[in-house]
Amino acid sequence: MSQQKSEPERLTHPIPPLFDRDSTRLFLGSFPSPKSRQFGFYYGHPQNRFWFVLAAVFNTPPPITIEEKKAFCLENRIALWDVIQECTITGAADQSIRDVVPNPIEQIIAASNIRAIFTTGSKAHDLYTKYTLPLTNIPAIRLPSTSPANCAVRTETLVERYREALRI
């Protein structure tokens, strides 16, 4: 049985940013995966370790529902969004991303208390540096991706890196 290859698609970001005026830490991915778009929230693939890693960093049980994830973020002053507003992408492959239109991340910064920006993966970091850093003048801290595609990085290593970056 052969697997059907995905075709490139022109997509617009479907998930609104999560933040409030008390948010101090902004986590930026590149663009939501098909599973996250289907789930309707960030890091929605069941094998993505983002929520497990952050829960370990904050020493709490991992949030499960979208409402629990939103509450967890806002309680811990975390904002979530992605660097890309619109792009052409094949499946969930960051390396296939092209024709990028960036999100207006500077608007979140103006409406909150963001003091640190973290990018979750190399592509998010590269795109943030190219498109958004000139507008915000806030360098981002690049963290390893928690995606199941980044299985070479052990979960324990992710927790250590995120804890160190957040200084918790």
C-alpha positions as CSV (number, residue, x, y, z in Angstrom):
1,M,0.0,0.0,0.0
2,S,1.6,3.3,-1.0
3,Q,1.2,6.5,1.0
4,Q,-0.2,9.4,-0.9
5,K,2.1,12.4,-0.8
6,S,0.7,15.7,0.4
7,E,0.6,18.6,-2.1
8,P,1.6,22.1,-1.2
9,E,-1.3,24.2,0.1
10,R,-1.6,28.0,0.6
11,L,-3.0,28.4,4.2
12,T,-3.9,31.1,6.5
13,H,-3.3,30.7,10.3
14,P,-6.6,29.6,11.8
15,I,-5.9,29.9,15.5
16,P,-6.0,33.3,17.3
17,P,-3.1,34.3,19.6
18,L,-3.5,33.5,23.3
19,F,-2.3,36.2,25.6
20,D,-3.5,38.9,28.1
21,R,-2.0,42.1,29.3
22,D,-0.2,40.2,32.1
23,S,1.6,37.8,29.7
24,T,5.4,38.0,30.1
25,R,6.6,35.1,28.0
26,L,5.8,34.6,24.4
27,F,6.2,31.2,22.8
28,L,6.2,31.2,19.0
29,G,6.0,28.2,16.7
30,S,6.3,28.4,12.9
31,F,2.8,27.4,11.7
32,P,0.1,25.0,13.1
33,S,0.4,21.4,12.0
34,P,-2.6,19.7,10.4
35,K,-3.3,18.0,13.7
36,S,-3.2,21.4,15.6
37,R,-5.5,23.0,13.0
38,Q,-7.9,20.1,13.3
39,F,-7.7,20.2,17.1
40,G,-8.1,24.0,17.1
41,F,-5.3,24.9,19.4
42,Y,-1.5,25.1,19.6
43,Y,0.6,22.0,19.9
44,G,-2.4,19.8,19.3
45,H,-0.7,16.7,17.9
46,P,-1.2,14.0,20.6
47,Q,2.5,13.1,20.4
48,N,3.7,16.7,20.6
49,R,5.5,17.1,24.0
50,F,5.0,20.8,24.4
51,W,2.3,20.5,27.1
52,F,4.1,17.7,28.9
53,V,7.4,19.6,28.9
54,L,5.8,22.9,30.2
55,A,3.9,21.0,32.9
56,A,7.1,19.4,34.1
57,V,8.9,22.8,34.1
58,F,6.1,24.3,36.2
59,N,5.7,21.1,38.3
60,T,2.0,20.6,37.5
61,P,-0.1,17.9,35.8
62,P,-0.2,18.4,32.0
63,P,-3.3,20.2,30.8
64,I,-5.5,18.1,28.6
65,T,-8.4,20.2,27.2
66,I,-8.1,23.4,25.2
67,E,-9.7,25.3,28.2
68,E,-7.1,23.7,30.6
69,K,-4.3,24.6,28.2
70,K,-5.5,28.2,28.0
71,A,-5.9,28.5,31.7
72,F,-2.4,27.0,32.3
73,C,-0.8,29.5,29.9
74,L,-2.6,32.6,31.3
75,E,-1.9,31.5,35.0
76,N,1.8,31.2,34.1
77,R,1.8,34.4,32.1
78,I,2.5,32.6,28.9
79,A,1.4,33.9,25.5
80,L,1.2,31.6,22.4
81,W,1.2,32.3,18.7
82,D,3.1,31.5,15.6
83,V,5.4,33.5,13.4
84,I,3.5,32.9,10.2
85,Q,0.1,34.3,9.3
86,E,0.0,32.8,5.8
87,C,2.3,30.5,3.8
88,T,2.5,27.7,1.4
89,I,3.3,24.4,3.2
90,T,3.2,20.7,2.5
91,G,1.6,18.8,5.4
92,A,3.4,19.6,8.6
93,A,6.9,20.0,7.0
94,D,8.5,23.2,8.2
95,Q,11.2,22.7,5.6
96,S,8.6,23.1,2.9
97,I,7.3,26.5,4.1
98,R,7.6,29.3,1.5
99,D,5.9,32.5,0.5
100,V,5.6,33.7,4.1
101,V,3.4,36.5,5.4
102,P,4.3,37.0,9.1
103,N,1.9,37.5,11.9
104,P,1.9,41.0,13.5
105,I,3.6,39.9,16.7
106,E,4.5,43.4,17.6
107,Q,0.8,43.9,18.4
108,I,0.9,41.3,21.1
109,I,4.0,42.9,22.6
110,A,2.3,46.3,22.6
111,A,-0.8,44.9,24.3
112,S,1.0,42.8,27.0
113,N,4.0,42.7,29.3
114,I,6.2,40.4,27.2
115,R,9.7,40.3,28.5
116,A,11.0,37.2,26.8
117,I,10.3,35.5,23.4
118,F,11.0,31.8,22.8
119,T,10.9,30.1,19.5
120,T,10.0,26.4,19.4
121,G,12.3,25.1,16.7
122,S,14.8,26.3,14.1
123,K,12.3,27.4,11.4
124,A,10.3,29.5,13.9
125,H,13.6,31.1,15.1
126,D,14.8,31.8,11.6
127,L,11.5,33.3,10.5
128,Y,11.2,35.4,13.7
129,T,14.7,36.7,13.2
130,K,14.1,37.6,9.5
131,Y,10.6,39.1,9.7
132,T,9.8,40.1,13.3
133,L,13.0,41.0,15.2
134,P,13.4,44.2,13.2
135,L,10.0,45.3,14.4
136,T,10.3,44.2,18.1
137,N,14.0,44.6,18.8
138,I,13.6,41.6,21.2
139,P,15.9,38.7,20.4
140,A,14.2,35.3,20.7
141,I,15.6,32.4,22.6
142,R,15.6,29.3,20.4
143,L,14.3,26.2,22.1
144,P,14.3,22.7,20.6
145,S,11.0,21.7,18.9
146,T,8.7,19.5,20.9
147,S,7.3,18.0,17.7
148,P,7.1,14.2,17.3
149,A,9.3,14.8,14.2
150,N,12.1,15.9,16.6
151,C,12.3,12.5,18.4
152,A,16.1,12.6,18.5
153,V,15.8,15.0,21.4
154,R,14.8,13.1,24.6
155,T,11.9,14.5,26.6
156,E,14.2,14.9,29.7
157,T,16.5,17.0,27.6
158,L,13.6,19.2,26.4
159,V,12.5,19.7,30.0
160,E,16.0,20.7,31.1
161,R,16.4,23.2,28.1
162,Y,13.0,24.7,28.7
163,R,13.5,25.0,32.5
164,E,16.9,26.6,31.9
165,A,15.5,29.1,29.4
166,L,12.6,30.0,31.7
167,R,14.9,30.0,34.8
168,I,12.4,28.0,36.9
